[in-house]
Amino acid sequence: MAQESERVMDYLTEVELLAENVIVDKQQIINLDGKRNRNREALRALQNSSNQSGNVMVCFGNLFIKFPKSRTRDMIQKDQEQLDEEICNLCNQLKVKVNRLNEAQGKPEIRGFNLTPLTYEEMQAVTKILKKSEQFKTSA
């Protein structure tokens, strides 16, 4: 009886840890997405500002520094690229963690969960094939 209760406790601990990892990753994605949105707002403000060639005030923690507008835009865009990459990596890891959690709970794998979008080249090829099939149907 003690072994069985220990096994149940180990199982519940494993499931709880897996679920906690999923929640932590989801929260991190939300936080990074918030930062990405603030960066997007900053880029839009830089674009719409009337001061085209001058310096802008940039906040680094508790400090405001005057920076050239072009350099500020470049920094924000690099930060955006890094955030996009981090979010993409977290999403990919999240899929694996959710599958592991479902497996630990004895649930079946979620169908269609590991789908990836078509690349630009693949989408062009599909469009080309569809146009050819439409031309074939109208000529027949």
Secondary structure, 3 states (H helix, E strand, C coil): CHHHHHHHHHHHHHHHHHHHHHHHHHHHHHHHHHHHHHHHHHHHHHHHCCCCCCEEEEEECCEEEEEEHHHHHHHHHHHHHHHHHHHHHHHHHHHHHHHHHHHHHCCCCCCCCCCCCCCHHHHHHHHHHHHHHHHHHHHC
